[in-house]
């Protein structure tokens, strides 16, 4: 599908309702704008909440896990190899 959209004096575009509904774009929803090969591409974005943990919190969890250094190294190695933990 090809549509011609007008850019407002403030640089804004209005996406037609049918297109927003088809792609699940809600009011205020994030969109990814990408430039590729001298063209612009728009697509819906997915936003995930990221939590940041302090070194103190991580140290508490390590202590609560009560793992030996050998166990920690084994887990770390499995993660590096992309193997599932049991």
Biopython code that builds the backbone (N, CA, C, O; Angstrom):
import numpy as np
from Bio.PDB.StructureBuilder import StructureBuilder

atoms = [
    (1, "UNK", "N", (0.843, -1.164, 0.000)),
    (1, "UNK", "CA", (0.000, 0.000, 0.000)),
    (1, "UNK", "C", (0.900, 1.242, 0.000)),
    (1, "UNK", "O", (1.922, 1.284, 0.684)),
    (2, "UNK", "N", (0.513, 2.212, -0.752)),
    (2, "UNK", "CA", (1.247, 3.466, -0.817)),
    (2, "UNK", "C", (0.294, 4.600, -0.478)),
    (2, "UNK", "O", (-0.811, 4.674, -1.017)),
    (3, "UNK", "N", (0.722, 5.483, 0.417)),
    (3, "UNK", "CA", (-0.081, 6.640, 0.815)),
    (3, "UNK", "C", (0.786, 7.876, 0.741)),
    (3, "UNK", "O", (1.988, 7.810, 1.000)),
    (4, "UNK", "N", (0.200, 8.987, 0.396)),
    (4, "UNK", "CA", (0.886, 10.272, 0.441)),
    (4, "UNK", "C", (0.395, 11.011, 1.673)),
    (4, "UNK", "O", (-0.804, 11.231, 1.848)),
    (5, "UNK", "N", (1.336, 11.389, 2.519)),
    (5, "UNK", "CA", (1.020, 12.118, 3.749)),
    (5, "UNK", "C", (1.630, 13.505, 3.664)),
    (5, "UNK", "O", (2.680, 13.687, 3.047)),
    (6, "UNK", "N", (0.991, 14.463, 4.266)),
    (6, "UNK", "CA", (1.510, 15.820, 4.305)),
    (6, "UNK", "C", (2.207, 16.067, 5.634)),
    (6, "UNK", "O", (1.742, 15.634, 6.688)),
    (7, "UNK", "N", (3.315, 16.761, 5.566)),
    (7, "UNK", "CA", (4.064, 17.130, 6.752)),
    (7, "UNK", "C", (3.607, 18.517, 7.173)),
    (7, "UNK", "O", (3.594, 19.447, 6.366)),
    (8, "UNK", "N", (3.228, 18.654, 8.450)),
    (8, "UNK", "CA", (2.754, 19.954, 8.953)),
    (8, "UNK", "C", (3.926, 20.925, 9.091)),
    (8, "UNK", "O", (5.086, 20.540, 8.943)),
    (9, "UNK", "N", (3.611, 22.174, 9.372)),
    (9, "UNK", "CA", (4.650, 23.190, 9.551)),
    (9, "UNK", "C", (5.536, 22.877, 10.757)),
    (9, "UNK", "O", (6.640, 23.407, 10.877)),
    (10, "UNK", "N", (5.050, 22.017, 11.641)),
    (10, "UNK", "CA", (5.822, 21.596, 12.823)),
    (10, "UNK", "C", (6.561, 20.283, 12.577)),
    (10, "UNK", "O", (7.160, 19.727, 13.497)),
    (11, "UNK", "N", (6.521, 19.785, 11.337)),
    (11, "UNK", "CA", (7.228, 18.542, 11.002)),
    (11, "UNK", "C", (6.478, 17.286, 11.394)),
    (11, "UNK", "O", (7.088, 16.222, 11.501)),
    (12, "UNK", "N", (5.173, 17.374, 11.612)),
    (12, "UNK", "CA", (4.392, 16.229, 12.062)),
    (12, "UNK", "C", (3.662, 15.557, 10.905)),
    (12, "UNK", "O", (3.285, 16.193, 9.921)),
    (13, "UNK", "N", (3.478, 14.250, 11.059)),
    (13, "UNK", "CA", (2.683, 13.446, 10.124)),
    (13, "UNK", "C", (1.453, 12.941, 10.849)),
    (13, "UNK", "O", (1.484, 12.736, 12.063)),
    (14, "UNK", "N", (0.377, 12.741, 10.119)),
    (14, "UNK", "CA", (-0.801, 12.097, 10.685)),
    (14, "UNK", "C", (-0.967, 10.757, 9.978)),
    (14, "UNK", "O", (-1.167, 10.697, 8.765)),
    (15, "UNK", "N", (-0.879, 9.682, 10.762)),
    (15, "UNK", "CA", (-1.078, 8.353, 10.194)),
    (15, "UNK", "C", (-2.575, 8.073, 10.127)),
    (15, "UNK", "O", (-3.284, 8.286, 11.111)),
    (16, "UNK", "N", (-3.065, 7.600, 8.989)),
    (16, "UNK", "CA", (-4.497, 7.305, 8.865)),
    (16, "UNK", "C", (-4.951, 6.260, 9.895)),
    (16, "UNK", "O", (-4.194, 5.361, 10.263)),
    (17, "UNK", "N", (-6.179, 6.398, 10.342)),
    (17, "UNK", "CA", (-6.748, 5.514, 11.359)),
    (17, "UNK", "C", (-6.627, 4.042, 10.978)),
    (17, "UNK", "O", (-6.247, 3.223, 11.815)),
    (18, "UNK", "N", (-6.941, 3.693, 9.741)),
    (18, "UNK", "CA", (-6.876, 2.286, 9.316)),
    (18, "UNK", "C", (-5.475, 1.713, 9.499)),
    (18, "UNK", "O", (-5.314, 0.571, 9.930)),
    (19, "UNK", "N", (-4.475, 2.502, 9.173)),
    (19, "UNK", "CA", (-3.089, 2.034, 9.309)),
    (19, "UNK", "C", (-2.726, 1.882, 10.787)),
    (19, "UNK", "O", (-2.108, 0.891, 11.175)),
    (20, "UNK", "N", (-3.109, 2.866, 11.614)),
    (20, "UNK", "CA", (-2.815, 2.766, 13.049)),
    (20, "UNK", "C", (-3.464, 1.525, 13.652)),
    (20, "UNK", "O", (-2.832, 0.805, 14.424)),
    (21, "UNK", "N", (-4.713, 1.278, 13.306)),
    (21, "UNK", "CA", (-5.414, 0.105, 13.842)),
    (21, "UNK", "C", (-4.766, -1.188, 13.355)),
    (21, "UNK", "O", (-4.567, -2.122, 14.131)),
    (22, "UNK", "N", (-4.443, -1.233, 12.082)),
    (22, "UNK", "CA", (-3.847, -2.445, 11.492)),
    (22, "UNK", "C", (-2.540, -2.828, 12.184)),
    (22, "UNK", "O", (-2.259, -4.011, 12.375)),
    (23, "UNK", "N", (-1.740, -1.822, 12.559)),
    (23, "UNK", "CA", (-0.445, -2.090, 13.173)),
    (23, "UNK", "C", (-0.448, -1.945, 14.693)),
    (23, "UNK", "O", (0.601, -2.044, 15.330)),
    (24, "UNK", "N", (-1.623, -1.710, 15.274)),
    (24, "UNK", "CA", (-1.734, -1.632, 16.729)),
    (24, "UNK", "C", (-1.061, -0.414, 17.323)),
    (24, "UNK", "O", (-0.561, -0.466, 18.447)),
    (25, "UNK", "N", (-1.044, 0.675, 16.587)),
    (25, "UNK", "CA", (-0.416, 1.904, 17.067)),
    (25, "UNK", "C", (-1.466, 2.718, 17.817)),
    (25, "UNK", "O", (-2.497, 3.087, 17.253)),
    (26, "UNK", "N", (-1.198, 2.992, 19.082)),
    (26, "UNK", "CA", (-2.138, 3.750, 19.913)),
    (26, "UNK", "C", (-1.683, 5.194, 20.038)),
    (26, "UNK", "O", (-0.530, 5.514, 19.747)),
    (27, "UNK", "N", (-2.578, 6.058, 20.465)),
    (27, "UNK", "CA", (-2.227, 7.460, 20.684)),
    (27, "UNK", "C", (-1.050, 7.546, 21.650)),
    (27, "UNK", "O", (-1.065, 6.942, 22.722)),
    (28, "UNK", "N", (-0.044, 8.294, 21.258)),
    (28, "UNK", "CA", (1.144, 8.449, 22.094)),
    (28, "UNK", "C", (2.087, 7.265, 22.029)),
    (28, "UNK", "O", (3.112, 7.248, 22.710)),
    (29, "UNK", "N", (1.748, 6.264, 21.209)),
    (29, "UNK", "CA", (2.577, 5.060, 21.099)),
    (29, "UNK", "C", (3.878, 5.326, 20.359)),
    (29, "UNK", "O", (3.944, 6.222, 19.518)),
    (30, "UNK", "N", (4.910, 4.553, 20.667)),
    (30, "UNK", "CA", (6.213, 4.754, 20.040)),
    (30, "UNK", "C", (6.282, 4.166, 18.623)),
    (30, "UNK", "O", (5.684, 3.132, 18.324)),
    (31, "UNK", "N", (7.019, 4.855, 17.781)),
    (31, "UNK", "CA", (7.239, 4.443, 16.393)),
    (31, "UNK", "C", (8.747, 4.502, 16.140)),
    (31, "UNK", "O", (9.425, 5.403, 16.634)),
    (32, "UNK", "N", (9.260, 3.560, 15.386)),
    (32, "UNK", "CA", (10.664, 3.594, 14.984)),
    (32, "UNK", "C", (10.734, 4.198, 13.585)),
    (32, "UNK", "O", (10.058, 3.735, 12.666)),
    (33, "UNK", "N", (11.550, 5.223, 13.433)),
    (33, "UNK", "CA", (11.812, 5.843, 12.137)),
    (33, "UNK", "C", (13.229, 5.472, 11.767)),
    (33, "UNK", "O", (14.166, 5.728, 12.524)),
    (34, "UNK", "N", (13.387, 4.862, 10.592)),
    (34, "UNK", "CA", (14.697, 4.396, 10.175)),
    (34, "UNK", "C", (14.965, 4.847, 8.748)),
    (34, "UNK", "O", (14.090, 4.789, 7.884)),
    (35, "UNK", "N", (16.175, 5.291, 8.524)),
    (35, "UNK", "CA", (16.587, 5.656, 7.170)),
    (35, "UNK", "C", (17.384, 4.499, 6.583)),
    (35, "UNK", "O", (18.380, 4.062, 7.159)),
    (36, "UNK", "N", (16.933, 4.003, 5.421)),
    (36, "UNK", "CA", (17.607, 2.893, 4.747)),
    (36, "UNK", "C", (17.660, 3.173, 3.252)),
    (36, "UNK", "O", (16.633, 3.455, 2.635)),
    (37, "UNK", "N", (18.823, 3.099, 2.682)),
    (37, "UNK", "CA", (18.981, 3.260, 1.238)),
    (37, "UNK", "C", (18.228, 4.475, 0.709)),
    (37, "UNK", "O", (17.507, 4.386, -0.285)),
    (38, "UNK", "N", (18.401, 5.596, 1.373)),
    (38, "UNK", "CA", (17.787, 6.856, 0.944)),
    (38, "UNK", "C", (16.261, 6.831, 1.014)),
    (38, "UNK", "O", (15.593, 7.583, 0.305)),
    (39, "UNK", "N", (15.708, 5.966, 1.871)),
    (39, "UNK", "CA", (14.261, 5.902, 2.103)),
    (39, "UNK", "C", (14.008, 5.939, 3.599)),
    (39, "UNK", "O", (14.883, 5.605, 4.398)),
    (40, "UNK", "N", (12.803, 6.348, 3.969)),
    (40, "UNK", "CA", (12.396, 6.339, 5.372)),
    (40, "UNK", "C", (11.451, 5.169, 5.602)),
    (40, "UNK", "O", (10.588, 4.878, 4.774)),
    (41, "UNK", "N", (11.623, 4.513, 6.723)),
    (41, "UNK", "CA", (10.781, 3.388, 7.099)),
    (41, "UNK", "C", (10.198, 3.660, 8.484)),
    (41, "UNK", "O", (10.925, 4.048, 9.399)),
    (42, "UNK", "N", (8.898, 3.459, 8.638)),
    (42, "UNK", "CA", (8.228, 3.594, 9.934)),
    (42, "UNK", "C", (7.721, 2.229, 10.358)),
    (42, "UNK", "O", (7.213, 1.465, 9.536)),
    (43, "UNK", "N", (7.861, 1.918, 11.656)),
    (43, "UNK", "CA", (7.265, 0.675, 12.166)),
    (43, "UNK", "C", (6.989, 0.845, 13.652)),
    (43, "UNK", "O", (7.672, 1.609, 14.334)),
    (44, "UNK", "N", (5.991, 0.134, 14.149)),
    (44, "UNK", "CA", (5.684, 0.224, 15.581)),
    (44, "UNK", "C", (6.884, -0.241, 16.404)),
    (44, "UNK", "O", (7.628, -1.132, 15.996)),
    (45, "UNK", "N", (7.051, 0.371, 17.554)),
    (45, "UNK", "CA", (8.141, -0.004, 18.456)),
    (45, "UNK", "C", (7.573, -0.696, 19.679)),
    (45, "UNK", "O", (6.425, -0.473, 20.064)),
    (46, "UNK", "N", (8.381, -1.522, 20.272)),
    (46, "UNK", "CA", (8.019, -2.191, 21.515)),
    (46, "UNK", "C", (8.894, -1.605, 22.605)),
    (46, "UNK", "O", (10.118, -1.580, 22.474)),
    (47, "UNK", "N", (8.285, -1.138, 23.670)),
    (47, "UNK", "CA", (9.031, -0.548, 24.767)),
    (47, "UNK", "C", (8.950, -1.488, 25.958)),
    (47, "UNK", "O", (7.867, -1.879, 26.395)),
    (48, "UNK", "N", (10.114, -1.840, 26.469)),
    (48, "UNK", "CA", (10.191, -2.706, 27.639)),
    (48, "UNK", "C", (10.785, -1.923, 28.797)),
    (48, "UNK", "O", (11.747, -1.174, 28.626)),
    (49, "UNK", "N", (10.211, -2.100, 29.959)),
    (49, "UNK", "CA", (10.746, -1.439, 31.145)),
    (49, "UNK", "C", (12.017, -2.150, 31.573)),
    (49, "UNK", "O", (12.069, -3.379, 31.623)),
    (50, "UNK", "N", (13.026, -1.378, 31.875)),
    (50, "UNK", "CA", (14.310, -1.926, 32.304)),
    (50, "UNK", "C", (14.563, -1.470, 33.731)),
    (50, "UNK", "O", (14.450, -0.287, 34.052)),
    (51, "UNK", "N", (14.902, -2.418, 34.569)),
    (51, "UNK", "CA", (15.222, -2.076, 35.951)),
    (51, "UNK", "C", (16.730, -2.093, 36.127)),
    (51, "UNK", "O", (17.422, -2.962, 35.595)),
    (52, "UNK", "N", (17.224, -1.136, 36.869)),
    (52, "UNK", "CA", (18.650, -1.069, 37.164)),
    (52, "UNK", "C", (18.841, -1.480, 38.620)),
    (52, "UNK", "O", (18.097, -1.051, 39.502)),
    (53, "UNK", "N", (19.846, -2.314, 38.857)),
    (53, "UNK", "CA", (20.104, -2.794, 40.209)),
    (53, "UNK", "C", (21.451, -2.275, 40.691)),
    (53, "UNK", "O", (22.411, -2.190, 39.925)),
    (54, "UNK", "N", (21.505, -1.937, 41.949)),
    (54, "UNK", "CA", (22.754, -1.439, 42.535)),
    (54, "UNK", "C", (23.673, -2.626, 42.841)),
    (54, "UNK", "O", (23.236, -3.774, 42.919)),
    (55, "UNK", "N", (24.962, -2.307, 43.010)),
    (55, "UNK", "CA", (25.925, -3.346, 43.381)),
    (55, "UNK", "C", (25.547, -3.971, 44.723)),
    (55, "UNK", "O", (25.756, -5.165, 44.941)),
    (56, "UNK", "N", (24.986, -3.149, 45.627)),
    (56, "UNK", "CA", (24.581, -3.654, 46.944)),
    (56, "UNK", "C", (23.444, -4.673, 46.814)),
    (56, "UNK", "O", (23.449, -5.700, 47.493)),
    (57, "UNK", "N", (22.460, -4.387, 45.933)),
    (57, "UNK", "CA", (21.356, -5.332, 45.727)),
    (57, "UNK", "C", (21.876, -6.649, 45.156)),
    (57, "UNK", "O", (21.472, -7.726, 45.596)),
    (58, "UNK", "N", (22.756, -6.559, 44.192)),
    (58, "UNK", "CA", (23.314, -7.767, 43.570)),
    (58, "UNK", "C", (24.104, -8.575, 44.598)),
    (58, "UNK", "O", (24.023, -9.803, 44.626)),
    (59, "UNK", "N", (24.865, -7.881, 45.439)),
    (59, "UNK", "CA", (25.624, -8.569, 46.488)),
    (59, "UNK", "C", (24.691, -9.284, 47.459)),
    (59, "UNK", "O", (24.992, -10.392, 47.904)),
    (60, "UNK", "N", (23.553, -8.656, 47.794)),
    (60, "UNK", "CA", (22.558, -9.300, 48.670)),
    (60, "UNK", "C", (22.033, -10.575, 48.040)),
    (60, "UNK", "O", (21.907, -11.597, 48.714)),
    (61, "UNK", "N", (21.725, -10.523, 46.747)),
    (61, "UNK", "CA", (21.187, -11.710, 46.067)),
    (61, "UNK", "C", (22.231, -12.817, 46.000)),
    (61, "UNK", "O", (21.909, -13.993, 46.173)),
    (62, "UNK", "N", (23.491, -12.437, 45.746)),
    (62, "UNK", "CA", (24.563, -13.434, 45.714)),
    (62, "UNK", "C", (24.677, -14.130, 47.069)),
    (62, "UNK", "O", (24.838, -15.348, 47.151)),
    (63, "UNK", "N", (24.588, -13.325, 48.130)),
    (63, "UNK", "CA", (24.684, -13.887, 49.476)),
    (63, "UNK", "C", (23.505, -14.822, 49.753)),
    (63, "UNK", "O", (23.677, -15.899, 50.325)),
    (64, "UNK", "N", (22.314, -14.401, 49.344)),
    (64, "UNK", "CA", (21.112, -15.218, 49.563)),
    (64, "UNK", "C", (21.154, -16.518, 48.761)),
    (64, "UNK", "O", (20.608, -17.534, 49.192)),
    (65, "UNK", "N", (21.806, -16.484, 47.588)),
    (65, "UNK", "CA", (21.917, -17.701, 46.771)),
    (65, "UNK", "C", (22.780, -18.754, 47.442)),
    (65, "UNK", "O", (22.579, -19.952, 47.242)),
    (66, "UNK", "N", (23.742, -18.304, 48.241)),
    (66, "UNK", "CA", (24.607, -19.202, 48.984)),
    (66, "UNK", "C", (25.302, -20.216, 48.067)),
    (66, "UNK", "O", (25.379, -21.404, 48.380)),
    (67, "UNK", "N", (25.811, -19.719, 46.918)),
    (67, "UNK", "CA", (26.516, -20.585, 45.971)),
    (67, "UNK", "C", (28.012, -20.531, 46.229)),
    (67, "UNK", "O", (28.553, -19.501, 46.631)),
    (68, "UNK", "N", (28.666, -21.653, 45.992)),
    (68, "UNK", "CA", (30.128, -21.660, 46.083)),
    (68, "UNK", "C", (30.689, -20.982, 44.838)),
    (68, "UNK", "O", (29.988, -20.805, 43.842)),
    (69, "UNK", "N", (31.964, -20.605, 44.912)),
    (69, "UNK", "CA", (32.606, -19.971, 43.753)),
    (69, "UNK", "C", (32.596, -20.921, 42.560)),
    (69, "UNK", "O", (32.427, -20.477, 41.424)),
    (70, "UNK", "N", (32.771, -22.207, 42.795)),
    (70, "UNK", "CA", (32.761, -23.209, 41.719)),
    (70, "UNK", "C", (31.390, -23.254, 41.050)),
    (70, "UNK", "O", (31.303, -23.322, 39.824)),
    (71, "UNK", "N", (30.315, -23.215, 41.848)),
    (71, "UNK", "CA", (28.958, -23.214, 41.294)),
    (71, "UNK", "C", (28.698, -21.951, 40.469)),
    (71, "UNK", "O", (28.098, -22.017, 39.396)),
    (72, "UNK", "N", (29.151, -20.807, 40.975)),
    (72, "UNK", "CA", (28.982, -19.544, 40.242)),
    (72, "UNK", "C", (29.707, -19.594, 38.899)),
    (72, "UNK", "O", (29.170, -19.167, 37.877)),
    (73, "UNK", "N", (30.924, -20.116, 38.911)),
    (73, "UNK", "CA", (31.712, -20.211, 37.669)),
    (73, "UNK", "C", (31.046, -21.163, 36.672)),
    (73, "UNK", "O", (31.043, -20.902, 35.469)),
    (74, "UNK", "N", (30.488, -22.257, 37.170)),
    (74, "UNK", "CA", (29.805, -23.217, 36.294)),
    (74, "UNK", "C", (28.575, -22.575, 35.639)),
    (74, "UNK", "O", (28.328, -22.768, 34.448)),
    (75, "UNK", "N", (27.822, -21.824, 36.412)),
    (75, "UNK", "CA", (26.645, -21.134, 35.873)),
    (75, "UNK", "C", (27.073, -20.104, 34.844)),
    (75, "UNK", "O", (26.475, -20.004, 33.773)),
    (76, "UNK", "N", (28.101, -19.342, 35.163)),
    (76, "UNK", "CA", (28.600, -18.325, 34.242)),
    (76, "UNK", "C", (29.047, -18.956, 32.925)),
    (76, "UNK", "O", (28.755, -18.431, 31.851)),
    (77, "UNK", "N", (29.744, -20.064, 33.006)),
    (77, "UNK", "CA", (30.213, -20.754, 31.803)),
    (77, "UNK", "C", (29.042, -21.246, 30.952)),
    (77, "UNK", "O", (29.056, -21.105, 29.729)),
    (78, "UNK", "N", (28.035, -21.818, 31.598)),
    (78, "UNK", "CA", (26.859, -22.302, 30.850)),
    (78, "UNK", "C", (26.144, -21.146, 30.146)),
    (78, "UNK", "O", (25.689, -21.293, 29.012)),
    (79, "UNK", "N", (26.044, -19.998, 30.821)),
    (79, "UNK", "CA", (25.407, -18.832, 30.203)),
    (79, "UNK", "C", (26.210, -18.348, 28.998)),
    (79, "UNK", "O", (25.631, -17.993, 27.971)),
    (80, "UNK", "N", (27.533, -18.331, 29.114)),
    (80, "UNK", "CA", (28.390, -17.920, 27.999)),
    (80, "UNK", "C", (28.220, -18.857, 26.804)),
    (80, "UNK", "O", (28.274, -18.418, 25.655)),
    (81, "UNK", "N", (28.016, -20.144, 27.075)),
    (81, "UNK", "CA", (27.842, -21.139, 26.014)),
    (81, "UNK", "C", (26.421, -21.169, 25.466)),
    (81, "UNK", "O", (26.134, -21.866, 24.493)),
    (82, "UNK", "N", (25.543, -20.412, 26.096)),
    (82, "UNK", "CA", (24.157, -20.374, 25.643)),
    (82, "UNK", "C", (23.348, -21.591, 26.021)),
    (82, "UNK", "O", (22.322, -21.876, 25.404)),
    (83, "UNK", "N", (23.798, -22.308, 27.027)),
    (83, "UNK", "CA", (23.081, -23.512, 27.474)),
    (83, "UNK", "C", (22.099, -23.147, 28.574)),
    (83, "UNK", "O", (22.356, -22.260, 29.388)),
    (84, "UNK", "N", (20.981, -23.838, 28.587)),
    (84, "UNK", "CA", (19.945, -23.610, 29.605)),
    (84, "UNK", "C", (20.427, -24.056, 30.967)),
    (84, "UNK", "O", (21.185, -25.018, 31.093)),
    (85, "UNK", "N", (19.979, -23.349, 31.980)),
    (85, "UNK", "CA", (20.300, -23.748, 33.352)),
    (85, "UNK", "C", (19.233, -24.705, 33.849)),
    (85, "UNK", "O", (18.055, -24.552, 33.526)),
    (86, "UNK", "N", (19.640, -25.686, 34.630)),
    (86, "UNK", "CA", (18.696, -26.665, 35.174)),
    (86, "UNK", "C", (18.366, -26.328, 36.598)),
    (86, "UNK", "O", (17.585, -27.036, 37.234)),
]
sb = StructureBuilder()
sb.init_structure("model")
sb.init_model(0)
sb.init_chain("A")
sb.init_seg("    ")
for serial, (resi, resn, name, xyz) in enumerate(atoms, 1):
    if name == "N":
        sb.init_residue(resn, " ", resi, " ")
    sb.init_atom(name, np.array(xyz, "f"), 0.0, 1.0, " ", f" {name:<3s}", serial, name[0])
structure = sb.get_structure()
